Amino acid sequence: HLEDGRWGAIEIKLGGDELIEHGAQSLKNLRDKITSISEERATSFLMVLTAVGGAYRREDGVYVAPINLLKP
């Protein structure tokens, strides 16, 4: 959470389409719950962090990325 109210959420899953889908749904539920009970701004991003694979943005706006892409 940054001072200007921006925030993002990341869920870690080892991989596999089913686990990625579960992680994305969990993040969307969290976003909806937080924005419905508080005056927080909407999320800047939602991301499922995986062990392997490529990075992409799903149709629902959730990013999927392997952990090795987070290196400096």
Biopython code that builds the backbone (N, CA, C, O; Angstrom):
import numpy as np
from Bio.PDB.StructureBuilder import StructureBuilder

atoms = [
    (1, "HIS", "N", (0.840, -1.162, 0.000)),
    (1, "HIS", "CA", (0.000, 0.000, 0.000)),
    (1, "HIS", "C", (0.888, 1.228, 0.000)),
    (1, "HIS", "O", (1.706, 1.408, 0.901)),
    (2, "LEU", "N", (0.730, 2.067, -1.000)),
    (2, "LEU", "CA", (1.524, 3.285, -1.098)),
    (2, "LEU", "C", (0.775, 4.462, -0.493)),
    (2, "LEU", "O", (-0.437, 4.394, -0.291)),
    (3, "GLU", "N", (1.493, 5.538, -0.206)),
    (3, "GLU", "CA", (0.887, 6.701, 0.438)),
    (3, "GLU", "C", (-0.263, 7.293, -0.364)),
    (3, "GLU", "O", (-1.195, 7.849, 0.217)),
    (4, "ASP", "N", (-0.214, 7.186, -1.676)),
    (4, "ASP", "CA", (-1.283, 7.757, -2.498)),
    (4, "ASP", "C", (-2.489, 6.829, -2.639)),
    (4, "ASP", "O", (-3.423, 7.134, -3.381)),
    (5, "GLY", "N", (-2.473, 5.702, -1.933)),
    (5, "GLY", "CA", (-3.615, 4.795, -1.930)),
    (5, "GLY", "C", (-3.534, 3.647, -2.918)),
    (5, "GLY", "O", (-4.387, 2.759, -2.902)),
    (6, "ARG", "N", (-2.521, 3.647, -3.779)),
    (6, "ARG", "CA", (-2.399, 2.540, -4.729)),
    (6, "ARG", "C", (-1.951, 1.279, -4.006)),
    (6, "ARG", "O", (-1.194, 1.334, -3.036)),
    (7, "TRP", "N", (-2.432, 0.145, -4.496)),
    (7, "TRP", "CA", (-2.019, -1.130, -3.925)),
    (7, "TRP", "C", (-2.203, -2.229, -4.956)),
    (7, "TRP", "O", (-2.973, -2.092, -5.907)),
    (8, "GLY", "N", (-1.493, -3.301, -4.753)),
    (8, "GLY", "CA", (-1.595, -4.469, -5.609)),
    (8, "GLY", "C", (-1.603, -5.710, -4.744)),
    (8, "GLY", "O", (-1.258, -5.659, -3.564)),
    (9, "ALA", "N", (-1.994, -6.812, -5.328)),
    (9, "ALA", "CA", (-2.043, -8.068, -4.579)),
    (9, "ALA", "C", (-1.417, -9.172, -5.418)),
    (9, "ALA", "O", (-1.625, -9.254, -6.629)),
    (10, "ILE", "N", (-0.644, -10.019, -4.743)),
    (10, "ILE", "CA", (0.035, -11.131, -5.404)),
    (10, "ILE", "C", (-0.268, -12.410, -4.649)),
    (10, "ILE", "O", (-0.210, -12.448, -3.420)),
    (11, "GLU", "N", (-0.592, -13.453, -5.391)),
    (11, "GLU", "CA", (-0.774, -14.781, -4.798)),
    (11, "GLU", "C", (0.230, -15.714, -5.452)),
    (11, "GLU", "O", (0.411, -15.689, -6.670)),
    (12, "ILE", "N", (0.879, -16.533, -4.645)),
    (12, "ILE", "CA", (1.897, -17.450, -5.146)),
    (12, "ILE", "C", (1.289, -18.833, -5.337)),
    (12, "ILE", "O", (0.693, -19.399, -4.420)),
    (13, "LYS", "N", (1.453, -19.366, -6.549)),
    (13, "LYS", "CA", (1.030, -20.726, -6.884)),
    (13, "LYS", "C", (2.175, -21.385, -7.640)),
    (13, "LYS", "O", (2.850, -20.728, -8.432)),
    (14, "LEU", "N", (2.402, -22.664, -7.410)),
    (14, "LEU", "CA", (3.515, -23.335, -8.074)),
    (14, "LEU", "C", (3.308, -23.486, -9.572)),
    (14, "LEU", "O", (4.285, -23.588, -10.314)),
    (15, "GLY", "N", (2.087, -23.501, -10.028)),
    (15, "GLY", "CA", (1.826, -23.593, -11.460)),
    (15, "GLY", "C", (0.683, -24.531, -11.762)),
    (15, "GLY", "O", (0.065, -25.094, -10.858)),
    (16, "GLY", "N", (0.413, -24.692, -13.022)),
    (16, "GLY", "CA", (-0.711, -25.504, -13.458)),
    (16, "GLY", "C", (-1.931, -24.630, -13.642)),
    (16, "GLY", "O", (-2.210, -23.755, -12.823)),
    (17, "ASP", "N", (-2.656, -24.870, -14.716)),
    (17, "ASP", "CA", (-3.802, -24.031, -15.050)),
    (17, "ASP", "C", (-4.839, -23.965, -13.941)),
    (17, "ASP", "O", (-5.389, -22.898, -13.670)),
    (18, "GLU", "N", (-5.110, -25.094, -13.296)),
    (18, "GLU", "CA", (-6.128, -25.117, -12.242)),
    (18, "GLU", "C", (-5.708, -24.257, -11.052)),
    (18, "GLU", "O", (-6.523, -23.516, -10.502)),
    (19, "LEU", "N", (-4.448, -24.354, -10.657)),
    (19, "LEU", "CA", (-3.964, -23.557, -9.530)),
    (19, "LEU", "C", (-3.901, -22.075, -9.878)),
    (19, "LEU", "O", (-4.203, -21.226, -9.040)),
    (20, "ILE", "N", (-3.512, -21.764, -11.105)),
    (20, "ILE", "CA", (-3.486, -20.368, -11.534)),
    (20, "ILE", "C", (-4.897, -19.797, -11.528)),
    (20, "ILE", "O", (-5.106, -18.671, -11.078)),
    (21, "GLU", "N", (-5.858, -20.553, -12.018)),
    (21, "GLU", "CA", (-7.255, -20.108, -12.008)),
    (21, "GLU", "C", (-7.737, -19.881, -10.577)),
    (21, "GLU", "O", (-8.398, -18.881, -10.295)),
    (22, "HIS", "N", (-7.410, -20.797, -9.681)),
    (22, "HIS", "CA", (-7.800, -20.653, -8.276)),
    (22, "HIS", "C", (-7.179, -19.392, -7.676)),
    (22, "HIS", "O", (-7.851, -18.643, -6.968)),
    (23, "GLY", "N", (-5.900, -19.160, -7.961)),
    (23, "GLY", "CA", (-5.227, -17.972, -7.449)),
    (23, "GLY", "C", (-5.841, -16.688, -7.975)),
    (23, "GLY", "O", (-6.025, -15.732, -7.222)),
    (24, "ALA", "N", (-6.159, -16.658, -9.262)),
    (24, "ALA", "CA", (-6.767, -15.472, -9.861)),
    (24, "ALA", "C", (-8.135, -15.196, -9.248)),
    (24, "ALA", "O", (-8.461, -14.046, -8.954)),
    (25, "GLN", "N", (-8.930, -16.230, -9.054)),
    (25, "GLN", "CA", (-10.251, -16.046, -8.457)),
    (25, "GLN", "C", (-10.135, -15.560, -7.021)),
    (25, "GLN", "O", (-10.902, -14.701, -6.588)),
    (26, "SER", "N", (-9.185, -16.102, -6.290)),
    (26, "SER", "CA", (-8.949, -15.683, -4.913)),
    (26, "SER", "C", (-8.568, -14.201, -4.852)),
    (26, "SER", "O", (-9.052, -13.471, -3.987)),
    (27, "LEU", "N", (-7.712, -13.761, -5.758)),
    (27, "LEU", "CA", (-7.311, -12.352, -5.795)),
    (27, "LEU", "C", (-8.486, -11.440, -6.133)),
    (27, "LEU", "O", (-8.634, -10.375, -5.534)),
    (28, "LYS", "N", (-9.314, -11.844, -7.080)),
    (28, "LYS", "CA", (-10.474, -11.029, -7.448)),
    (28, "LYS", "C", (-11.466, -10.946, -6.295)),
    (28, "LYS", "O", (-12.076, -9.900, -6.070)),
    (29, "ASN", "N", (-11.629, -12.052, -5.563)),
    (29, "ASN", "CA", (-12.505, -12.035, -4.391)),
    (29, "ASN", "C", (-11.968, -11.089, -3.324)),
    (29, "ASN", "O", (-12.729, -10.335, -2.718)),
    (30, "LEU", "N", (-10.652, -11.129, -3.092)),
    (30, "LEU", "CA", (-10.027, -10.234, -2.120)),
    (30, "LEU", "C", (-10.233, -8.781, -2.523)),
    (30, "LEU", "O", (-10.632, -7.958, -1.699)),
    (31, "ARG", "N", (-9.963, -8.460, -3.785)),
    (31, "ARG", "CA", (-10.154, -7.096, -4.286)),
    (31, "ARG", "C", (-11.586, -6.625, -4.068)),
    (31, "ARG", "O", (-11.813, -5.517, -3.582)),
    (32, "ASP", "N", (-12.545, -7.465, -4.428)),
    (32, "ASP", "CA", (-13.950, -7.095, -4.292)),
    (32, "ASP", "C", (-14.335, -6.893, -2.836)),
    (32, "ASP", "O", (-15.085, -5.973, -2.511)),
    (33, "LYS", "N", (-13.826, -7.747, -1.960)),
    (33, "LYS", "CA", (-14.138, -7.639, -0.537)),
    (33, "LYS", "C", (-13.566, -6.351, 0.049)),
    (33, "LYS", "O", (-14.256, -5.640, 0.779)),
    (34, "ILE", "N", (-12.315, -6.053, -0.265)),
    (34, "ILE", "CA", (-11.677, -4.857, 0.280)),
    (34, "ILE", "C", (-12.356, -3.594, -0.221)),
    (34, "ILE", "O", (-12.618, -2.683, 0.564)),
    (35, "THR", "N", (-12.644, -3.523, -1.507)),
    (35, "THR", "CA", (-13.250, -2.308, -2.041)),
    (35, "THR", "C", (-14.707, -2.146, -1.615)),
    (35, "THR", "O", (-15.235, -1.034, -1.644)),
    (36, "SER", "N", (-15.363, -3.235, -1.220)),
    (36, "SER", "CA", (-16.759, -3.118, -0.783)),
    (36, "SER", "C", (-16.892, -2.677, 0.669)),
    (36, "SER", "O", (-17.929, -2.135, 1.053)),
    (37, "ILE", "N", (-15.861, -2.898, 1.483)),
    (37, "ILE", "CA", (-15.967, -2.556, 2.909)),
    (37, "ILE", "C", (-15.072, -1.389, 3.321)),
    (37, "ILE", "O", (-15.046, -1.020, 4.496)),
    (38, "SER", "N", (-14.345, -0.808, 2.380)),
    (38, "SER", "CA", (-13.468, 0.299, 2.745)),
    (38, "SER", "C", (-13.459, 1.336, 1.635)),
    (38, "SER", "O", (-14.046, 1.138, 0.571)),
    (39, "GLU", "N", (-12.793, 2.427, 1.900)),
    (39, "GLU", "CA", (-12.682, 3.484, 0.905)),
    (39, "GLU", "C", (-11.366, 3.396, 0.142)),
    (39, "GLU", "O", (-10.942, 4.366, -0.486)),
    (40, "GLU", "N", (-10.723, 2.236, 0.198)),
    (40, "GLU", "CA", (-9.474, 2.036, -0.532)),
    (40, "GLU", "C", (-9.726, 2.152, -2.031)),
    (40, "GLU", "O", (-10.798, 1.812, -2.532)),
    (41, "ARG", "N", (-8.720, 2.636, -2.721)),
    (41, "ARG", "CA", (-8.795, 2.675, -4.179)),
    (41, "ARG", "C", (-8.798, 1.255, -4.724)),
    (41, "ARG", "O", (-8.418, 0.308, -4.036)),
    (42, "ALA", "N", (-9.229, 1.126, -5.957)),
    (42, "ALA", "CA", (-9.173, -0.182, -6.612)),
    (42, "ALA", "C", (-7.712, -0.590, -6.770)),
    (42, "ALA", "O", (-6.821, 0.258, -6.727)),
    (43, "THR", "N", (-7.472, -1.856, -6.947)),
    (43, "THR", "CA", (-6.105, -2.345, -7.092)),
    (43, "THR", "C", (-5.444, -1.783, -8.346)),
    (43, "THR", "O", (-6.095, -1.555, -9.365)),
    (44, "SER", "N", (-4.140, -1.567, -8.244)),
    (44, "SER", "CA", (-3.359, -1.199, -9.422)),
    (44, "SER", "C", (-3.086, -2.432, -10.265)),
    (44, "SER", "O", (-2.997, -2.353, -11.490)),
    (45, "PHE", "N", (-2.952, -3.581, -9.592)),
    (45, "PHE", "CA", (-2.739, -4.829, -10.314)),
    (45, "PHE", "C", (-3.043, -6.012, -9.410)),
    (45, "PHE", "O", (-3.016, -5.904, -8.184)),
    (46, "LEU", "N", (-3.332, -7.138, -10.039)),
    (46, "LEU", "CA", (-3.450, -8.439, -9.383)),
    (46, "LEU", "C", (-2.518, -9.371, -10.136)),
    (46, "LEU", "O", (-2.473, -9.343, -11.366)),
    (47, "MET", "N", (-1.760, -10.210, -9.399)),
    (47, "MET", "CA", (-0.805, -11.098, -10.058)),
    (47, "MET", "C", (-0.750, -12.451, -9.374)),
    (47, "MET", "O", (-0.716, -12.546, -8.148)),
    (48, "VAL", "N", (-0.741, -13.491, -10.189)),
    (48, "VAL", "CA", (-0.446, -14.835, -9.707)),
    (48, "VAL", "C", (1.010, -15.091, -10.067)),
    (48, "VAL", "O", (1.381, -15.085, -11.241)),
    (49, "LEU", "N", (1.826, -15.314, -9.054)),
    (49, "LEU", "CA", (3.246, -15.572, -9.235)),
    (49, "LEU", "C", (3.455, -17.078, -9.259)),
    (49, "LEU", "O", (3.058, -17.777, -8.327)),
    (50, "THR", "N", (4.077, -17.579, -10.321)),
    (50, "THR", "CA", (4.250, -19.018, -10.498)),
    (50, "THR", "C", (5.732, -19.396, -10.466)),
    (50, "THR", "O", (6.606, -18.530, -10.433)),
    (51, "ALA", "N", (5.993, -20.694, -10.476)),
    (51, "ALA", "CA", (7.375, -21.176, -10.459)),
    (51, "ALA", "C", (7.996, -21.148, -11.852)),
    (51, "ALA", "O", (9.183, -20.853, -11.995)),
    (52, "VAL", "N", (7.219, -21.446, -12.860)),
    (52, "VAL", "CA", (7.740, -21.543, -14.233)),
    (52, "VAL", "C", (6.700, -21.028, -15.219)),
    (52, "VAL", "O", (5.566, -20.728, -14.846)),
    (53, "GLY", "N", (7.099, -20.931, -16.468)),
    (53, "GLY", "CA", (6.168, -20.545, -17.521)),
    (53, "GLY", "C", (6.409, -19.125, -17.986)),
    (53, "GLY", "O", (7.321, -18.443, -17.518)),
    (54, "GLY", "N", (5.580, -18.699, -18.908)),
    (54, "GLY", "CA", (5.693, -17.356, -19.456)),
    (54, "GLY", "C", (4.839, -16.363, -18.693)),
    (54, "GLY", "O", (3.984, -16.737, -17.890)),
    (55, "ALA", "N", (5.086, -15.099, -18.959)),
    (55, "ALA", "CA", (4.297, -14.029, -18.344)),
    (55, "ALA", "C", (3.215, -13.588, -19.325)),
    (55, "ALA", "O", (3.456, -13.485, -20.527)),
    (56, "TYR", "N", (2.029, -13.331, -18.799)),
    (56, "TYR", "CA", (0.936, -12.869, -19.643)),
    (56, "TYR", "C", (-0.126, -12.199, -18.789)),
    (56, "TYR", "O", (-0.141, -12.329, -17.565)),
    (57, "ARG", "N", (-1.009, -11.482, -19.461)),
    (57, "ARG", "CA", (-2.152, -10.862, -18.792)),
    (57, "ARG", "C", (-3.402, -11.593, -19.251)),
    (57, "ARG", "O", (-3.672, -11.701, -20.447)),
    (58, "ARG", "N", (-4.153, -12.090, -18.290)),
    (58, "ARG", "CA", (-5.383, -12.818, -18.595)),
    (58, "ARG", "C", (-6.469, -11.855, -19.064)),
    (58, "ARG", "O", (-6.352, -10.642, -18.887)),
    (59, "GLU", "N", (-7.525, -12.402, -19.663)),
    (59, "GLU", "CA", (-8.643, -11.575, -20.125)),
    (59, "GLU", "C", (-9.300, -10.793, -18.996)),
    (59, "GLU", "O", (-9.852, -9.717, -19.228)),
    (60, "ASP", "N", (-9.246, -11.328, -17.767)),
    (60, "ASP", "CA", (-9.846, -10.640, -16.626)),
    (60, "ASP", "C", (-8.907, -9.609, -16.003)),
    (60, "ASP", "O", (-9.239, -9.005, -14.983)),
    (61, "GLY", "N", (-7.734, -9.405, -16.612)),
    (61, "GLY", "CA", (-6.803, -8.393, -16.136)),
    (61, "GLY", "C", (-5.775, -8.866, -15.129)),
    (61, "GLY", "O", (-4.889, -8.101, -14.749)),
    (62, "VAL", "N", (-5.874, -10.112, -14.688)),
    (62, "VAL", "CA", (-4.922, -10.662, -13.722)),
    (62, "VAL", "C", (-3.645, -11.054, -14.467)),
    (62, "VAL", "O", (-3.687, -11.749, -15.482)),
    (63, "TYR", "N", (-2.516, -10.592, -13.940)),
    (63, "TYR", "CA", (-1.222, -10.958, -14.518)),
    (63, "TYR", "C", (-0.777, -12.303, -13.974)),
    (63, "TYR", "O", (-1.040, -12.634, -12.818)),
    (64, "VAL", "N", (-0.106, -13.070, -14.811)),
    (64, "VAL", "CA", (0.511, -14.338, -14.413)),
    (64, "VAL", "C", (1.973, -14.227, -14.817)),
    (64, "VAL", "O", (2.284, -13.924, -15.969)),
    (65, "ALA", "N", (2.876, -14.475, -13.858)),
    (65, "ALA", "CA", (4.301, -14.332, -14.159)),
    (65, "ALA", "C", (5.117, -15.313, -13.337)),
    (65, "ALA", "O", (4.784, -15.588, -12.185)),
    (66, "PRO", "N", (6.194, -15.849, -13.928)),
    (66, "PRO", "CA", (7.093, -16.712, -13.170)),
    (66, "PRO", "C", (8.003, -15.865, -12.279)),
    (66, "PRO", "O", (8.321, -14.721, -12.604)),
    (67, "ILE", "N", (8.405, -16.435, -11.174)),
    (67, "ILE", "CA", (9.194, -15.700, -10.192)),
    (67, "ILE", "C", (10.516, -15.192, -10.756)),
    (67, "ILE", "O", (11.012, -14.159, -10.307)),
    (68, "ASN", "N", (11.099, -15.891, -11.728)),
    (68, "ASN", "CA", (12.395, -15.455, -12.255)),
    (68, "ASN", "C", (12.323, -14.118, -12.994)),
    (68, "ASN", "O", (13.363, -13.507, -13.241)),
    (69, "LEU", "N", (11.140, -13.653, -13.350)),
    (69, "LEU", "CA", (11.011, -12.347, -13.988)),
    (69, "LEU", "C", (11.085, -11.201, -12.991)),
    (69, "LEU", "O", (11.158, -10.042, -13.399)),
    (70, "LEU", "N", (11.067, -11.489, -11.706)),
    (70, "LEU", "CA", (11.119, -10.437, -10.694)),
    (70, "LEU", "C", (12.539, -10.032, -10.327)),
    (70, "LEU", "O", (12.736, -9.119, -9.526)),
    (71, "LYS", "N", (13.521, -10.696, -10.899)),
    (71, "LYS", "CA", (14.906, -10.361, -10.561)),
    (71, "LYS", "C", (15.262, -8.986, -11.124)),
    (71, "LYS", "O", (14.684, -8.546, -12.117)),
    (72, "PRO", "N", (16.229, -8.304, -10.473)),
    (72, "PRO", "CA", (16.606, -6.953, -10.930)),
    (72, "PRO", "C", (17.321, -6.972, -12.268)),
    (72, "PRO", "O", (17.699, -5.918, -12.781)),
]
sb = StructureBuilder()
sb.init_structure("model")
sb.init_model(0)
sb.init_chain("A")
sb.init_seg("    ")
for serial, (resi, resn, name, xyz) in enumerate(atoms, 1):
    if name == "N":
        sb.init_residue(resn, " ", resi, " ")
    sb.init_atom(name, np.array(xyz, "f"), 0.0, 1.0, " ", f" {name:<3s}", serial, name[0])
structure = sb.get_structure()
